[in-house]
């Protein structure tokens, strides 16, 4: 195994860990959705700003690039908002039918 292969294998391991954490986060988002009864309740800009500030702070303390981490989280937040919207519509459709 070359150094390049070894580094790629390490990245693959990290990716599996990240996916497992995304799955945990998704479960918590599902639980939050139980308390959000309208489409307006899904997007909470103040909470989004708080999350971004928190992860920037963690990035700075751990040596990660804060701009990169913030960009990743902005993308992740947008994806989770879309997920919540889809789930809320699915639940509403199920309850209507």
N, CA, C and O atoms as a MOPAC input file, in Angstrom:
PM7 MOZYME 1SCF
protein

 N      0.85900 1    -1.17900 1     0.00000 1
 C      0.00000 1     0.00000 1     0.00000 1
 C      0.90400 1     1.24200 1     0.00000 1
 O      1.81500 1     1.35800 1     0.82000 1
 N      0.64400 1     2.14200 1    -0.90800 1
 C      1.41900 1     3.37000 1    -0.97500 1
 C      0.92800 1     4.35100 1     0.07700 1
 O     -0.13200 1     4.17400 1     0.67800 1
 N      1.72800 1     5.38800 1     0.28200 1
 C      1.30400 1     6.43500 1     1.21100 1
 C     -0.02200 1     7.03800 1     0.77000 1
 O     -0.89200 1     7.31900 1     1.59500 1
 N     -0.17100 1     7.23500 1    -0.54200 1
 C     -1.40600 1     7.78800 1    -1.07700 1
 C     -2.58900 1     6.87200 1    -0.76700 1
 O     -3.64400 1     7.34200 1    -0.34300 1
 N     -2.41600 1     5.57400 1    -0.97600 1
 C     -3.48100 1     4.61400 1    -0.67000 1
 C     -3.81800 1     4.63000 1     0.82300 1
 O     -4.98500 1     4.55700 1     1.20800 1
 N     -2.78800 1     4.72600 1     1.64700 1
 C     -2.99100 1     4.74900 1     3.09300 1
 C     -3.79100 1     5.98900 1     3.50600 1
 O     -4.72300 1     5.89400 1     4.30500 1
 N     -3.43000 1     7.13000 1     2.96900 1
 C     -4.13800 1     8.37100 1     3.29600 1
 C     -5.59300 1     8.28500 1     2.82000 1
 O     -6.50900 1     8.70100 1     3.53000 1
 N     -5.79400 1     7.75000 1     1.62900 1
 C     -7.16100 1     7.59700 1     1.11800 1
 C     -7.97100 1     6.64400 1     1.98900 1
 O     -9.15900 1     6.86900 1     2.22200 1
 N     -7.33400 1     5.58400 1     2.46900 1
 C     -8.03000 1     4.64700 1     3.35900 1
 C     -8.41300 1     5.34000 1     4.67100 1
 O     -9.49400 1     5.10500 1     5.21000 1
 N     -7.53000 1     6.18200 1     5.17000 1
 C     -7.84700 1     6.94200 1     6.38100 1
 C     -9.02400 1     7.89200 1     6.12700 1
 O     -9.91000 1     8.02400 1     6.97200 1
 N     -9.03100 1     8.54000 1     4.98200 1
 C    -10.13300 1     9.42900 1     4.63400 1
 C    -11.44100 1     8.63700 1     4.53500 1
 O    -12.48600 1     9.10700 1     4.98600 1
 N    -11.38500 1     7.44500 1     3.95100 1
 C    -12.58500 1     6.59600 1     3.87000 1
 C    -13.11200 1     6.25600 1     5.26300 1
 O    -14.32300 1     6.23700 1     5.48200 1
 N    -12.22400 1     5.99400 1     6.18500 1
 C    -12.62400 1     5.70800 1     7.56800 1
 C    -13.29000 1     6.92900 1     8.19200 1
 O    -14.33500 1     6.81400 1     8.83400 1
 N    -12.69000 1     8.08300 1     8.00400 1
 C    -13.26400 1     9.32200 1     8.52400 1
 C    -14.63900 1     9.56400 1     7.90600 1
 O    -15.56900 1     9.97500 1     8.59900 1
 N    -14.76900 1     9.31000 1     6.60000 1
 C    -16.06300 1     9.49400 1     5.93000 1
 C    -17.13800 1     8.60600 1     6.54700 1
 O    -18.27600 1     9.04400 1     6.71800 1
 N    -16.79700 1     7.37700 1     6.88100 1
 C    -17.77300 1     6.49100 1     7.53200 1
 C    -18.19000 1     7.06200 1     8.88600 1
 O    -19.36200 1     6.99600 1     9.26000 1
 N    -17.23700 1     7.61500 1     9.61000 1
 C    -17.55100 1     8.23000 1    10.90000 1
 C    -18.45700 1     9.44800 1    10.71500 1
 O    -19.40000 1     9.64400 1    11.48100 1
 N    -18.17400 1    10.25700 1     9.71000 1
 C    -18.99500 1    11.44100 1     9.43500 1
 C    -20.41900 1    11.02000 1     9.08000 1
 O    -21.38100 1    11.61400 1     9.56800 1
 N    -20.55800 1    10.00700 1     8.23900 1
 C    -21.89800 1     9.53800 1     7.85400 1
 C    -22.66200 1     9.03800 1     9.08200 1
 O    -23.86100 1     9.28600 1     9.20700 1
 N    -21.99000 1     8.35000 1     9.96800 1
 C    -22.64600 1     7.88500 1    11.19500 1
 C    -23.10800 1     9.07900 1    12.03900 1
 O    -24.18400 1     9.03400 1    12.63600 1
 N    -22.31200 1    10.12800 1    12.09100 1
 C    -22.70600 1    11.32300 1    12.83900 1
 C    -23.86600 1    12.04700 1    12.15800 1
 O    -24.75000 1    12.57500 1    12.83300 1
 N    -23.86600 1    12.07200 1    10.83300 1
 C    -24.99400 1    12.67300 1    10.11200 1
 C    -26.26900 1    11.88900 1    10.40600 1
 O    -27.33800 1    12.47900 1    10.56600 1
 N    -26.16300 1    10.57600 1    10.47900 1
 C    -27.33400 1     9.76100 1    10.81800 1
 C    -27.84100 1    10.10400 1    12.21600 1
 O    -29.05100 1    10.19900 1    12.42300 1
 N    -26.94500 1    10.29000 1    13.16900 1
 C    -27.34700 1    10.68800 1    14.52600 1
 C    -28.00500 1    12.05600 1    14.51100 1
 O    -29.01300 1    12.27100 1    15.18400 1
 N    -27.43900 1    12.98400 1    13.74400 1
 C    -27.99900 1    14.33300 1    13.65900 1
 C    -29.38300 1    14.28200 1    13.01000 1
 O    -30.29400 1    14.99700 1    13.42600 1
 N    -29.53600 1    13.43900 1    11.99600 1
 C    -30.82200 1    13.29600 1    11.32300 1
 C    -31.89000 1    12.81900 1    12.29800 1
 O    -33.02000 1    13.30500 1    12.27100 1
 N    -31.54000 1    11.88400 1    13.14200 1
 C    -32.49900 1    11.39400 1    14.14100 1
 C    -32.93300 1    12.52800 1    15.07100 1
 O    -34.11300 1    12.63700 1    15.40400 1
 N    -32.00100 1    13.35900 1    15.48500 1
 C    -32.35400 1    14.48600 1    16.35600 1
 C    -33.23100 1    15.48900 1    15.60800 1
 O    -34.15100 1    16.06200 1    16.19100 1
 N    -32.95700 1    15.70200 1    14.33600 1
 C    -33.78000 1    16.60700 1    13.52800 1
 C    -35.19700 1    16.04900 1    13.42300 1
 O    -36.16700 1    16.80200 1    13.50400 1
 N    -35.32200 1    14.73300 1    13.24300 1
 C    -36.65900 1    14.11800 1    13.21300 1
 C    -37.40300 1    14.38600 1    14.51400 1
 O    -38.59600 1    14.69000 1    14.50900 1
 N    -36.68900 1    14.27100 1    15.62300 1
 C    -37.31600 1    14.52400 1    16.92100 1
 C    -37.74200 1    15.98200 1    17.04500 1
 O    -38.81300 1    16.27000 1    17.57900 1
 N    -36.92000 1    16.89700 1    16.56000 1
 C    -37.28600 1    18.31000 1    16.57100 1
 C    -38.53400 1    18.56500 1    15.73500 1
 O    -39.38400 1    19.37900 1    16.09800 1
 N    -38.63000 1    17.87100 1    14.63200 1
 C    -39.74300 1    18.06600 1    13.71200 1
 C    -41.08300 1    17.77300 1    14.38200 1
 O    -42.10600 1    18.33300 1    13.98800 1
 N    -41.08500 1    16.91200 1    15.37800 1
 C    -42.31700 1    16.61500 1    16.11400 1
 C    -42.87300 1    17.86000 1    16.80300 1
 O    -44.06000 1    17.91800 1    17.12200 1
 N    -42.01000 1    18.85900 1    17.03200 1
 C    -42.41500 1    20.07900 1    17.73300 1
 C    -42.64000 1    21.25100 1    16.77600 1
 O    -43.00900 1    22.34600 1    17.20200 1
 N    -42.41900 1    21.01800 1    15.49800 1
 C    -42.57500 1    22.07900 1    14.49500 1
 C    -43.80500 1    21.75500 1    13.66700 1
 O    -43.77900 1    20.87200 1    12.81000 1
 N    -44.86900 1    22.47200 1    13.93100 1
 C    -46.15900 1    22.13200 1    13.33300 1
 C    -46.53700 1    23.00200 1    12.13900 1
 O    -47.62700 1    22.86200 1    11.58600 1
 N    -45.64300 1    23.89300 1    11.74500 1
 C    -45.92100 1    24.70500 1    10.56100 1
 C    -44.64000 1    24.88000 1     9.76000 1
 O    -43.54300 1    24.79000 1    10.31200 1
 N    -44.77100 1    25.12800 1     8.46700 1
 C    -43.57600 1    25.34100 1     7.63700 1
 C    -42.71000 1    26.49800 1     8.13400 1
 O    -41.48900 1    26.47300 1     7.97900 1
 N    -43.33700 1    27.50600 1     8.72700 1
 C    -42.57900 1    28.65500 1     9.22900 1
 C    -41.67600 1    28.29500 1    10.40400 1
 O    -40.71000 1    29.00700 1    10.68200 1
 N    -41.97600 1    27.21000 1    11.08700 1
 C    -41.19900 1    26.81400 1    12.26200 1
 C    -39.90900 1    26.10100 1    11.88500 1
 O    -39.03700 1    25.91600 1    12.73400 1
 N    -39.77600 1    25.70300 1    10.63800 1
 C    -38.59800 1    24.92100 1    10.24100 1
 C    -37.33700 1    25.76900 1    10.21400 1
 O    -36.32200 1    25.40200 1    10.80700 1
 N    -37.39900 1    26.88100 1     9.54000 1
 C    -36.21500 1    27.72400 1     9.41300 1
 C    -36.20100 1    28.72300 1    10.56100 1
 O    -37.12600 1    29.51900 1    10.71900 1
 N    -35.13400 1    28.67000 1    11.36400 1
 C    -34.98500 1    29.57100 1    12.50800 1
 C    -33.63100 1    30.27500 1    12.34700 1
 O    -32.60600 1    29.77400 1    12.81100 1
 N    -33.63700 1    31.44200 1    11.68400 1
 C    -32.37500 1    32.11900 1    11.37200 1
 C    -31.47600 1    32.36600 1    12.59300 1
 O    -30.25500 1    32.23700 1    12.50000 1
 N    -32.07200 1    32.71600 1    13.72200 1
 C    -31.26500 1    32.96000 1    14.92400 1
 C    -30.53600 1    31.68200 1    15.34600 1
 O    -29.37000 1    31.73800 1    15.73600 1
 N    -31.20600 1    30.54500 1    15.27100 1
 C    -30.57900 1    29.27300 1    15.62300 1
 C    -29.49300 1    28.91800 1    14.62000 1
 O    -28.44000 1    28.40700 1    15.00200 1
 N    -29.73900 1    29.18300 1    13.33700 1
 C    -28.73300 1    28.91700 1    12.31800 1
 C    -27.47200 1    29.74000 1    12.58800 1
 O    -26.35800 1    29.22600 1    12.49300 1
 N    -27.65200 1    31.01700 1    12.92600 1
 C    -26.48900 1    31.86400 1    13.24300 1
 C    -25.75100 1    31.33500 1    14.46700 1
 O    -24.52100 1    31.35300 1    14.51600 1
 N    -26.51300 1    30.86400 1    15.45600 1
 C    -25.90200 1    30.31000 1    16.67300 1
 C    -25.07400 1    29.06700 1    16.34300 1
 O    -23.95100 1    28.92300 1    16.82600 1
 N    -25.61800 1    28.18200 1    15.53300 1
 C    -24.89800 1    26.96600 1    15.14100 1
 C    -23.61600 1    27.33900 1    14.40200 1
 O    -22.54900 1    26.79500 1    14.69000 1
 N    -23.72000 1    28.26000 1    13.45700 1
 C    -22.53800 1    28.66300 1    12.68700 1
 C    -21.47400 1    29.28500 1    13.58600 1
 O    -20.28600 1    29.01000 1    13.42100 1
 N    -21.88700 1    30.10800 1    14.52300 1
 C    -20.92600 1    30.70200 1    15.46000 1
 C    -20.28100 1    29.62500 1    16.32500 1
 O    -19.07800 1    29.66300 1    16.58200 1
 N    -21.08600 1    28.66700 1    16.77200 1
 C    -20.55000 1    27.57700 1    17.60400 1
 C    -19.51800 1    26.75100 1    16.85400 1
 O    -18.44900 1    26.45800 1    17.38900 1
 N    -19.83200 1    26.37000 1    15.60800 1
 C    -18.89400 1    25.51300 1    14.87600 1
 C    -17.64700 1    26.28500 1    14.46300 1
 O    -16.56500 1    25.70400 1    14.38100 1
 N    -17.77700 1    27.58200 1    14.20100 1
 C    -16.58600 1    28.40200 1    13.92000 1
 C    -15.66400 1    28.41000 1    15.14200 1
 O    -14.44700 1    28.27400 1    15.02300 1
 N    -16.27100 1    28.57000 1    16.30700 1
 C    -15.48500 1    28.59000 1    17.54200 1
 C    -14.77200 1    27.25400 1    17.76300 1
 O    -13.59400 1    27.22100 1    18.11900 1
 N    -15.48900 1    26.17000 1    17.55100 1
 C    -14.87500 1    24.83900 1    17.69700 1
 C    -13.74700 1    24.67500 1    16.68400 1
 O    -12.68200 1    24.15100 1    17.01300 1
 N    -13.98000 1    25.12100 1    15.46100 1
 C    -12.94800 1    25.01900 1    14.42400 1
 C    -11.68700 1    25.77400 1    14.84100 1
 O    -10.57500 1    25.26400 1    14.70700 1
 N    -11.87200 1    26.97300 1    15.33800 1
 C    -10.72000 1    27.77400 1    15.75900 1
 C     -9.94500 1    27.09400 1    16.87200 1
 O     -8.71500 1    27.13300 1    16.89000 1
 N    -10.65700 1    26.47300 1    17.79900 1
 C    -10.00800 1    25.81200 1    18.93700 1
 C     -9.31700 1    24.51900 1    18.54800 1
 O     -8.35700 1    24.11100 1    19.20100 1
 N     -9.79300 1    23.86600 1    17.48800 1
 C     -9.23900 1    22.56300 1    17.11700 1
 C     -8.26600 1    22.63200 1    15.95100 1
 O     -7.68800 1    21.61900 1    15.55800 1
 N     -8.08600 1    23.82800 1    15.39700 1
 C     -7.14300 1    23.97700 1    14.29300 1
 C     -7.74000 1    23.73400 1    12.92300 1
 O     -7.01300 1    23.68800 1    11.93000 1
 N     -9.06100 1    23.57700 1    12.85100 1
 C     -9.71800 1    23.42900 1    11.55500 1
 C     -9.89200 1    24.82100 1    10.94700 1
 O     -9.89200 1    25.81900 1    11.66700 1
 N    -10.03700 1    24.88600 1     9.65100 1
 C    -10.25300 1    26.15500 1     8.96300 1
 C    -11.68600 1    26.61800 1     9.23500 1
 O    -12.63000 1    25.98500 1     8.76200 1
 N    -11.86800 1    27.70800 1     9.98800 1
 C    -13.22300 1    28.16500 1    10.34100 1
 C    -14.08800 1    28.47700 1     9.12200 1
 O    -15.28900 1    28.20500 1     9.13500 1
 N    -13.49700 1    29.04300 1     8.07100 1
 C    -14.27000 1    29.35700 1     6.87100 1
 C    -14.76900 1    28.08800 1     6.19500 1
 O    -15.90900 1    28.02800 1     5.73600 1
 N    -13.91400 1    27.08100 1     6.13700 1
 C    -14.30200 1    25.80100 1     5.54000 1
 C    -15.41100 1    25.14500 1     6.35600 1
 O    -16.40300 1    24.67200 1     5.80100 1
 N    -15.23900 1    25.12000 1     7.66300 1
 C    -16.24100 1    24.51100 1     8.53600 1
 C    -17.57200 1    25.25300 1     8.41500 1
 O    -18.62800 1    24.62500 1     8.34900 1
 N    -17.52600 1    26.57000 1     8.38600 1
 C    -18.76600 1    27.34100 1     8.25800 1
 C    -19.44900 1    27.02700 1     6.92800 1
 O    -20.66900 1    26.86800 1     6.87900 1
 N    -18.67800 1    26.93800 1     5.86200 1
 C    -19.25900 1    26.62300 1     4.55100 1
 C    -19.90400 1    25.24200 1     4.54300 1
 O    -20.99400 1    25.06600 1     3.99900 1
 N    -19.23500 1    24.26800 1     5.14100 1
 C    -19.79500 1    22.91800 1     5.22800 1
 C    -21.10300 1    22.95600 1     6.00300 1
 O    -22.08200 1    22.33300 1     5.59500 1
 N    -21.12900 1    23.67200 1     7.10500 1
 C    -22.33900 1    23.73900 1     7.91900 1
 C    -23.45600 1    24.51700 1     7.24700 1
 O    -24.62500 1    24.16700 1     7.40700 1
 N    -23.12900 1    25.55700 1     6.50200 1
 C    -24.17200 1    26.26600 1     5.75700 1
 C    -24.85100 1    25.30900 1     4.77200 1
 O    -26.07400 1    25.30400 1     4.63000 1
 N    -24.03700 1    24.50900 1     4.10600 1
 C    -24.57800 1    23.52400 1     3.16900 1
 C    -25.39800 1    22.47400 1     3.90200 1
 O    -26.48000 1    22.09800 1     3.45200 1
 N    -24.88300 1    22.00400 1     5.03000 1
 C    -25.58600 1    20.98300 1     5.80000 1
 C    -26.90700 1    21.52100 1     6.35200 1
 O    -27.92200 1    20.82400 1     6.31800 1
 N    -26.90000 1    22.74400 1     6.85600 1
 C    -28.13100 1    23.33400 1     7.37400 1
 C    -29.16700 1    23.43600 1     6.26400 1
 O    -30.33200 1    23.09700 1     6.46900 1
 N    -28.75200 1    23.89800 1     5.09200 1
 C    -29.68400 1    24.00100 1     3.96300 1
 C    -30.25600 1    22.63500 1     3.61200 1
 O    -31.45000 1    22.51700 1     3.33500 1
 N    -29.42700 1    21.61200 1     3.62100 1
 C    -29.89200 1    20.25400 1     3.30800 1
 C    -30.86400 1    19.75400 1     4.37300 1
 O    -31.86300 1    19.11500 1     4.04200 1
 N    -30.58900 1    20.03300 1     5.63900 1
 C    -31.49200 1    19.60400 1     6.70400 1
 C    -32.80900 1    20.36700 1     6.66200 1
 O    -33.85600 1    19.79600 1     6.96800 1
 N    -32.78200 1    21.63900 1     6.29100 1
 C    -34.02500 1    22.40200 1     6.13600 1
 C    -34.87500 1    21.76100 1     5.04800 1
 O    -36.07700 1    21.56700 1     5.23100 1
 N    -34.25600 1    21.42900 1     3.91400 1
 C    -34.98700 1    20.75900 1     2.83400 1
 C    -35.53600 1    19.41800 1     3.31100 1
 O    -36.66900 1    19.06200 1     2.98900 1
 N    -34.74700 1    18.68100 1     4.07000 1
 C    -35.18400 1    17.39600 1     4.61800 1
 C    -36.41300 1    17.59000 1     5.51500 1
 O    -37.40000 1    16.86400 1     5.39800 1
 N    -36.33700 1    18.57400 1     6.40500 1
 C    -37.46800 1    18.83700 1     7.30300 1
 C    -38.71200 1    19.21500 1     6.52300 1
 O    -39.81200 1    18.76900 1     6.85300 1
 N    -38.55000 1    20.03000 1     5.49500 1
 C    -39.69900 1    20.43400 1     4.68200 1
 C    -40.33000 1    19.22000 1     4.00500 1
 O    -41.55300 1    19.08100 1     3.99400 1
 N    -39.50000 1    18.34400 1     3.44200 1
 C    -40.02200 1    17.11800 1     2.80500 1
 C    -40.73300 1    16.24000 1     3.82400 1
 O    -41.82300 1    15.73300 1     3.56000 1
 N    -40.12500 1    16.06500 1     4.97500 1
 C    -40.71500 1    15.22400 1     6.01400 1
 C    -42.02900 1    15.81500 1     6.51500 1
 O    -42.99800 1    15.08800 1     6.74100 1
 N    -42.05800 1    17.13100 1     6.68800 1
 C    -43.28400 1    17.77100 1     7.15900 1
 C    -44.40800 1    17.59600 1     6.13500 1
 O    -45.55300 1    17.34800 1     6.51200 1
 N    -44.08800 1    17.72500 1     4.83600 1
 C    -45.09600 1    17.50500 1     3.79300 1
 C    -45.55500 1    16.04500 1     3.79000 1
 O    -46.74300 1    15.76000 1     3.64200 1
 N    -44.60200 1    15.12500 1     3.95500 1
 C    -44.93700 1    13.70000 1     3.96900 1
 C    -45.88100 1    13.38700 1     5.12000 1
 O    -46.85600 1    12.65600 1     4.94900 1
 N    -45.59600 1    13.93300 1     6.27500 1
 C    -46.44100 1    13.71600 1     7.45300 1
 C    -47.82900 1    14.32200 1     7.22900 1
 O    -48.84400 1    13.70400 1     7.54700 1
 N    -47.85900 1    15.53900 1     6.67600 1
 C    -49.14700 1    16.20200 1     6.41400 1
 C    -49.96100 1    15.40800 1     5.40300 1
 O    -51.17100 1    15.25300 1     5.57000 1
 N    -49.31100 1    14.90000 1     4.35200 1
 C    -50.01200 1    14.09200 1     3.34400 1
 C    -50.55800 1    12.80400 1     3.95600 1
 O    -51.68000 1    12.39100 1     3.66400 1
 N    -49.75200 1    12.18200 1     4.80400 1
 C    -50.18000 1    10.94000 1     5.45900 1
 C    -51.37500 1    11.19300 1     6.37900 1
 O    -52.30800 1    10.39100 1     6.42700 1
 N    -51.34300 1    12.30500 1     7.10500 1
 C    -52.44400 1    12.61600 1     8.01800 1
 C    -53.70300 1    13.06100 1     7.28000 1
 O    -54.81200 1    12.89600 1     7.78800 1
 N    -53.53500 1    13.62300 1     6.08500 1
 C    -54.68100 1    14.07600 1     5.30400 1
 C    -55.37200 1    12.90200 1     4.60300 1
 O    -56.57200 1    12.94700 1     4.33600 1
 N    -54.60600 1    11.86300 1     4.31500 1
 C    -55.15400 1    10.73000 1     3.54500 1
 C    -55.61100 1     9.63700 1     4.37300 1
 O    -56.09100 1     8.62900 1     3.85500 1

